[in-house]
Amino acid sequence: MEQAGYPDDLLYHPDHDWARIDPANPDEATFGITWYAQDALGEVVFFDPPKLGTRVTKDEPYTEIESVKAVSDVIGPLSGEVVAVNDALADSPEAINEDPYGAGWLVRVRLSDPSERESLLDAAAYRASLGS
């Protein structure tokens, strides 16, 4: 499992979700859960991906992740429409634990309000919110 870390190129939601804005295409973002979230969940055993075209609303649940401990909602860090899902997680949900910022990404979203990113935390602010 990857060591605790919070990459500087991501934006963070206080509910332990992240968004990576593609500099080449700033109207799209990749979403996932943070190292903190996957560590709190424990071993992930199932990811229930939303369907393509699903509307994600900032601050609202858009899917679930099941671990050996619990089923947890995943909160949308930004609003938009799901344009891609990480299908590899169907066979390898443990990638969420092993590489939450790489192979463990969850969905890609076409953003409906890119200005919402202003309300997210940078890595330093997110680490501070965790007390680290």
C-alpha positions, 0 to 999 in steps of 0.5 A, a space after each residue: 500500500 502507498 504511504 500517506 501522501 497528498 499530491 500537490 497537483 490535486 484539489 481536495 474536498 473536505 470529505 476526503 475526495 480529490 479532483 485532478 484538473 487536466 491542464 490540457 482540458 480544464 473542463 474535465 477532471 478525474 476524481 478519486 478518494 484520498 489516501 486518508 479515506 482509503 486508509 479509514 475504509 480499510 481493504 476495499 472489496 467493491 466499487 459501484 461505478 456510476 453509469 456514463 452520463 450520470 450527473 455528479 453534484 458537488 458535495 453530494 454522494 455519487 457512488 459507493 465504495 465497499 470495504 471489509 469494514 463498511 459501505 461508504 458514499 463517495 462525495 462529488 468534489 465538483 459538479 458535472 457529467 461522468 464521461 469515463 469510469 475506471 472499469 479496471 476496478 471491477 476486477 481489482 478494487 484493491 487498486 483504490 488502496 494500493 494507488 489512490 491517486 493513480 490506478 485507483 482513480 474512480 471517474 472522469 467528469 466533464 465539469 458543469 461549473 469549473 469555478 467550483 474548484 475555487 472552493 476546494 483545498 490545495 494539498 497544504 490546506 488539506 493536510 492541515 485539515 487532517 492535523 498533519 
